[in-house]
Amino acid sequence: MIIVHHIACENKPKMKKYTLLLTVLVLFAVSSMANAQNNLHSLGEGDQPSLSSSVNGVIGITYGNDEDIFYVFSNDNGKTFSSPEKVATLKDLVIGMSSGPRLSMGKEYYSIIAPNRAGDLTAYRKKPDSKKWEGPFKVNDVPGSAGEMLADISSDDKGMLYATWIDTRKERESHQTEGHDMKPGGHEVKERAAREGHEKEVKEGLATGMNHSAAQPLSKEALDKEIGEMPEGAKGVSQYPGLDGKMYWVVKGENGEVLKAKDLENYKAFKAANAGRQKTQGKIYITTSTDGGKSWLKSKMVYASPDGSVCECCKPSILASNNNVYIMFRNNISGNRDLYLTRSNNGGNSFGSPEKLGMGTWPINGCPMDGGGLDVNTGTISTIWQRQGKVYTVSPGGKEVLLGSGRSPVIASTKNGNYALWNDGPKIMSMLPKDNKASEIGEGNSPRLLKLPNGQGALGVWISGDKIVAKRLM
C-alpha cells in the first residue's frame, strides 16, 4: 500500500500536465472551429444578392428585402464588411428565383438595376467616393417590356454600362408555356408565398396551376423508370407541375392526344387551369449607358428564338471585358432548353450567332428556372449551368465537365483556376481549383460568386435562412 501510494504521489504532477495539455488541445480545437465560423459573415436580412468589384479593389454586394434595396462593401478582399446602407425603396420590387437587384461597379459609377412587377427596370447610381445613391432612372425604353423581370448588368474597362433582359414588348400580358406561369410578378409572388406561407398568394399560384417552389423536373432516368414501355405512336413526353407542387408527366401522340399519363385527371385539371393562355415571345435585348445608368440608349434586340421565345424564366447573364460583351442565356429550340452564348467584339454594337454550350441537350416542356453563370479570365471564357439536375462547366467549343448534382450554379475564373458554387438540395456545394470533388460548405440557396480583387481566391455569398452570408474561399 505504501508503494502504491508513493507511485500515485509521484504521478500526480504528470497527471496535471496531461490534463493541462488536454485542456489546451480542446481550447485550440474550439478556437479553430470559431475561426472557421468567423469566416462566414452575416451581412443583413435579405434575398437575391448580387456581387461586383471595382478597379481599385472594393467588393460590393447588393440585395433586396421586401421593397428596399441595400448595399454593403468590403475594402479588404472580403475579410470584413460595412454595415448595410439603404439604396432606395422601389415599389413592387420583384425578389425571388433570380429576380432582384443587380450590381456593377464601373470606373466612374457604381450602378444597380432592379425590376418591378410592372415589368420595368429601374437604375440607381453613385460615385465611388459618395455615400448618396441617385435615382430612380428608367432603363427599358418600352414600358413593361422587361415583363419576365430577369435582367443583368456589367461594366467594361472604360465605364460603359450594359444591361440585358428577357424582353416581352410584343406580348407581356398573361402568357405561359406548358409548365410555367409568366404573369407579371409571377417569380416573386410564388417564391415569397413558398417562403412566408402567405395563404392568399398560395391560392393565386394554385389557381394558375403553378407553384414556383415545385420540385425540379424529373431526370431522364426517373422518367424512363416511371413511364416504362412507351406506347405506340408516342411523339414526346411533357412535364408539368401539379396543384400539389409535384412534377407530373404525360406522353402525347402526333396530334397532341394523351397516350399515357402519370395522373390523367391531374393533367386535365392543369390544362383547364391554363386554358386560353398565350405563348411567350421572350427575346434577348440590350441597352447601354455612358453615365452609370442615369440615361440609356434605345434598346435593341440581340437574339430571337426561331421557335418564338427563349426560355422564359432563366435569367440571362452579361459580362463586359475590354471591347468584348458576352451574353449567356437558356434557349428554347424544338423543345430543347439548352444554354447558349453570344458575343460582341465591338462594344455591343453587334453580336455573332449564339453558340450552344455543352454536348448534350435537354428536351423539357417546362422552364428549369436556372440560367447558370459565366466569367472571363485573360480572355478565356468559363461557363457553368445545369442540365437535368446535373451541374456542368465548359468553355465554348470545349468538352463539358460534370461537377455534381444540383442547380443554381455560379462560377469565378481566376489565374489559379475556376471556383464554383451551386445548390444540392439545402446544401451549398463548392468546387475549388485544388479540389478533386465537390464539398459542402454550408446550407442555404441562391449562391453567388466573385473572384477576389487580389486574385487570391473568391468570395461566395448566399442566403441562409433570411440572412445574406458571405464566405471567403481560398
Residue pairs with C-beta under 8 A, 6 or more apart in sequence:
39 471
39 472
40 442
40 469
40 470
40 471
41 78
41 80
41 81
41 469
41 470
41 471
42 464
42 467
42 468
42 469
43 49
43 61
43 63
43 72
43 81
43 84
43 461
43 467
43 468
43 469
43 470
44 63
44 65
44 70
44 72
44 84
44 467
44 468
45 65
45 466
45 467
45 468
46 63
46 64
46 65
46 70
46 463
46 466
46 467
46 468
47 63
47 64
47 65
47 95
47 96
47 100
47 446
47 463
47 466
47 468
48 63
48 64
48 95
48 96
48 98
48 99
48 100
48 101
48 446
48 463
49 61
49 62
49 63
49 100
49 446
49 448
49 461
49 462
49 463
49 468
50 61
50 62
50 63
50 100
50 101
50 102
50 103
50 448
51 59
51 60
51 61
51 103
51 448
51 449
51 450
51 459
51 461
52 59
52 60
52 103
52 104
52 105
52 110
52 450
53 59
53 60
53 105
53 450
53 451
53 452
53 453
54 60
54 105
54 106
54 107
54 110
54 128
54 453
55 107
55 157
56 128
57 75
57 77
57 453
57 454
58 73
58 74
58 75
58 105
58 128
58 453
59 73
59 74
59 77
59 78
59 450
59 452
59 453
59 459
60 71
60 72
60 73
60 103
60 105
60 110
61 71
61 72
61 73
61 81
61 103
61 461
61 468
61 470
62 69
62 70
62 71
62 87
62 101
62 102
62 103
62 112
63 69
63 70
63 100
63 101
63 468
64 70
64 93
64 95
64 100
64 101
64 114
65 95
66 93
67 89
67 90
67 91
67 92
67 93
68 86
68 87
68 88
68 89
68 90
68 93
69 86
69 87
69 88
69 89
69 90
69 93
69 101
69 112
69 114
69 124
70 84
70 85
70 86
70 87
71 84
71 85
71 87
71 103
71 110
71 112
71 133
72 81
72 82
72 83
72 84
72 85
73 81
73 82
74 80
74 81
74 82
77 452
77 453
77 454
77 456
77 457
77 459
77 472
78 452
78 459
78 470
78 472
79 472
81 470
85 131
87 101
87 112
87 124
87 133
88 124
88 133
88 135
88 136
90 114
90 116
90 122
90 136
91 116
92 116
92 117
92 118
92 185
93 100
93 101
93 114
93 115
93 116
93 188
94 100
94 114
94 115
94 116
94 117
94 149
94 185
94 187
94 188
95 188
95 191
95 192
96 187
96 188
96 190
96 191
96 192
96 195
96 212
97 187
97 188
97 190
97 191
97 212
97 313
97 369
98 150
98 187
98 314
98 315
98 369
98 370
98 371
98 446
99 115
99 149
99 150
99 187
99 188
99 315
100 114
100 115
101 112
101 113
101 114
102 112
102 113
102 114
102 151
102 152
102 153
103 110
103 111
103 112
103 153
104 110
104 111
104 153
104 154
104 155
104 161
105 111
105 128
105 155
106 155
106 159
106 160
106 161
106 292
107 155
107 157
107 158
107 159
108 127
108 128
108 159
108 292
109 125
109 126
109 127
109 128
109 159
109 161
109 291
109 292
109 293
110 125
110 126
110 127
110 128
110 292
111 123
111 124
111 125
111 153
111 155
111 161
111 289
111 292
111 293
112 123
112 124
112 125
112 133
112 293
113 121
113 122
113 123
113 124
113 139
113 151
113 153
113 163
113 293
114 121
114 122
114 124
115 121
115 122
115 146
115 149
115 150
115 151
116 122
116 149
117 149
117 184
117 185
117 188
118 143
118 144
118 184
119 143
119 144
119 145
119 146
119 147
119 148
119 149
119 168
119 172
119 184
120 138
120 139
120 140
120 143
120 144
120 146
121 138
121 139
121 140
121 146
121 151
121 163
121 165
122 135
122 136
122 137
122 138
122 139
123 135
123 136
123 137
123 138
123 139
123 163
123 289
123 293
123 294
123 296
124 133
124 134
124 135
124 136
124 137
124 293
125 133
125 134
125 135
125 137
125 291
125 292
125 293
125 294
126 132
126 133
126 134
134 294
135 293
135 294
137 293
137 294
137 295
137 296
138 296
139 146
139 151
139 163
139 287
139 293
139 296
140 146
140 165
140 167
140 285
140 287
140 299
141 287
141 296
141 298
141 299
142 167
142 169
142 299
144 168
144 169
144 172
144 184
145 167
145 168
145 169
145 172
145 285
145 299
146 165
146 166
146 167
146 168
147 166
147 167
147 168
147 172
147 182
147 184
148 165
148 166
148 168
148 182
148 187
148 282
148 312
148 313
149 184
149 185
149 187
149 188
150 165
150 166
150 187
150 313
150 314
150 315
150 316
150 371
151 163
151 164
151 165
151 166
151 315
151 316
152 163
152 164
152 165
152 315
152 316
152 317
152 318
153 161
153 162
153 163
153 164
153 318
154 161
154 162
154 318
154 319
154 320
154 325
155 161
155 162
155 320
156 162
156 320
156 321
156 322
156 323
156 325
156 347
157 321
157 322
159 290
159 292
160 288
160 289
160 290
160 320
160 347
160 348
161 288
161 289
161 290
161 292
161 293
162 286
162 287
162 288
162 318
162 320
162 325
162 348
163 286
163 287
163 288
163 289
163 296
163 318
164 284
164 285
164 286
164 302
164 316
164 318
164 327
165 284
165 285
165 316
166 282
166 283
166 284
166 285
166 310
166 312
166 316
166 329
167 282
167 283
167 284
167 285
167 299
167 301
168 175
168 280
168 281
168 282
170 281
171 278
171 279
171 280
171 281
172 184
173 278
174 182
174 183
174 277
174 278
175 182
175 183
175 277
175 278
175 279
175 280
175 281
176 182
176 183
176 208
176 274
176 277
176 278
176 279
176 280
177 279
177 280
177 309
177 312
177 332
177 365
177 366
177 367
178 238
178 240
178 274
178 365
178 366
179 238
179 239
179 240
179 241
179 364
179 365
179 366
179 367
180 210
180 312
180 313
180 366
180 367
180 369
181 190
181 205
181 208
181 209
181 210
181 274
182 280
182 312
182 313
183 208
186 210
186 212
187 212
187 313
189 201
189 204
189 205
190 201
190 205
190 210
190 211
190 212
190 213
191 212
191 213
192 198
192 201
193 201
193 202
193 204
193 205
193 213
194 211
194 212
194 213
195 213
205 211
205 212
206 243
207 273
208 273
208 274
209 240
209 241
209 242
209 243
209 269
209 270
209 273
209 274
210 241
211 241
211 243
211 245
212 369
213 245
214 241
214 245
214 246
214 247
215 245
215 246
215 247
216 247
216 368
216 389
216 407
217 239
217 247
217 364
217 366
217 368
217 388
217 389
218 226
218 239
218 247
218 249
219 388
219 389
220 388
223 237
223 239
223 249
226 249
226 262
227 237
227 249
227 251
227 260
230 251
230 260
231 251
231 259
231 260
233 253
233 254
233 259
234 251
234 252
234 253
234 259
234 260
235 252
235 253
235 254
236 251
236 252
236 335
236 363
236 365
237 249
237 250
237 251
237 252
237 365
238 249
238 250
238 252
238 365
238 366
239 247
239 248
239 249
239 364
239 365
239 366
240 247
240 248
240 250
240 267
240 270
240 365
240 366
241 247
241 248
241 270
241 366
242 248
242 263
242 266
242 269
242 270
243 266
243 269
243 270
243 273
248 261
248 262
248 263
248 266
248 267
248 270
249 261
249 262
250 258
250 260
250 261
250 262
250 264
250 267
251 258
251 259
251 260
251 261
252 258
252 259
253 259
258 264
258 267
261 267
279 308
279 309
280 308
280 309
280 312
281 308
281 309
282 309
282 310
282 311
282 312
283 301
283 302
283 303
283 304
283 305
283 309
283 310
284 301
284 302
284 303
284 304
284 310
284 316
284 327
284 329
284 342
285 299
285 300
285 301
285 302
286 299
286 300
286 302
286 318
286 325
286 327
286 348
287 296
287 297
287 298
287 299
287 300
288 296
288 297
288 348
289 295
289 296
289 297
302 327
302 342
302 351
303 310
303 327
303 329
303 340
303 342
303 351
303 354
304 310
305 331
305 332
305 333
306 333
307 332
307 333
307 334
309 332
310 316
310 329
310 330
310 331
310 332
311 329
311 330
311 331
311 332
311 337
311 367
311 368
312 332
312 367
313 367
313 369
314 329
314 330
314 337
314 367
314 368
314 369
314 370
314 371
314 372
315 371
316 327
316 328
316 329
316 371
317 327
317 328
317 329
317 371
317 372
317 373
317 374
318 325
318 326
318 327
318 328
319 325
319 326
319 374
319 375
319 376
320 326
320 348
321 376
323 345
323 346
323 347
324 343
324 344
324 345
324 376
325 343
325 344
325 347
325 348
325 351
326 341
326 342
326 343
326 344
326 374
326 376
326 381
327 341
327 342
327 343
327 351
328 339
328 340
328 341
328 357
328 371
328 372
328 373
328 374
328 383
329 339
329 340
329 342
329 354
329 371
330 337
330 338
330 339
330 340
330 368
330 370
330 371
330 372
330 385
331 337
331 338
331 339
331 340
331 354
331 356
334 363
335 363
335 364
335 365
336 361
336 362
336 363
336 364
337 362
337 363
337 364
337 367
337 368
338 356
338 357
338 358
338 361
338 362
338 387
339 356
339 357
339 358
339 371
339 372
339 383
339 385
340 354
340 355
340 356
340 357
341 354
341 355
341 357
341 374
341 381
341 383
341 396
342 351
342 352
342 353
342 354
342 355
343 351
343 352
344 350
344 351
344 352
355 396
355 397
357 383
357 385
357 394
357 396
357 400
358 385
358 387
358 392
358 394
358 400
359 399
359 400
360 387
360 400
362 368
362 387
362 388
368 386
368 407
370 385
370 386
370 407
370 408
371 385
372 383
372 384
372 385
372 386
372 409
372 410
373 383
373 384
373 385
373 409
373 410
373 411
373 449
374 381
374 382
374 383
374 384
374 411
375 381
375 382
375 411
375 412
375 413
375 418
375 451
376 382
376 413
377 413
377 414
377 415
377 451
378 415
380 395
380 413
381 395
381 396
382 393
382 395
382 411
382 413
382 418
383 393
383 394
383 395
383 396
383 411
384 391
384 392
384 393
384 403
384 409
384 410
384 411
384 420
384 422
385 391
385 392
385 409
386 392
386 406
386 407
386 408
386 409
386 422
389 405
389 406
389 407
390 402
390 404
390 405
390 406
391 402
391 403
391 404
391 405
391 406
391 407
391 409
391 420
391 422
392 400
392 401
392 402
392 403
393 400
393 401
393 403
393 409
393 411
393 418
393 420
394 400
394 401
403 409
403 420
403 422
403 431
403 438
404 422
404 424
404 429
404 431
404 437
404 438
405 424
406 422
406 423
406 424
406 425
406 429
407 422
407 423
408 422
408 423
408 445
408 446
408 447
409 420
409 421
409 422
409 447
410 420
410 421
410 422
410 447
410 448
410 449
411 418
411 419
411 420
411 449
412 418
412 419
412 420
412 449
412 450
412 451
412 458
413 419
413 451
414 433
414 451
414 455
414 457
414 458
415 455
416 433
416 455
417 432
417 433
417 434
418 431
418 433
419 430
419 431
419 432
419 433
419 449
419 451
419 457
419 458
419 460
419 473
420 430
420 431
420 449
421 428
421 429
421 430
421 441
421 447
421 448
421 449
421 460
421 462
422 428
422 429
422 447
423 429
423 445
423 446
423 447
424 438
424 440
426 443
426 444
426 445
427 440
427 442
427 443
428 440
428 441
428 442
428 443
428 444
428 447
428 460
428 462
429 438
429 439
429 440
429 441
430 438
430 439
430 440
430 441
430 460
430 473
431 437
431 438
431 439
432 473
441 460
441 471
441 473
442 462
442 464
442 469
442 471
443 464
444 462
444 463
444 464
444 465
444 469
445 462
445 463
446 462
446 463
447 460
447 461
447 462
448 460
448 461
448 462
449 458
449 459
449 460
449 461
450 458
450 459
450 461
451 457
451 458
451 459
452 458
452 459
452 472
456 474
457 472
457 473
457 474
458 472
458 473
459 470
459 471
459 472
459 473
460 470
460 471
460 472
460 473
461 468
461 469
461 470
461 471
462 468
462 469
463 469
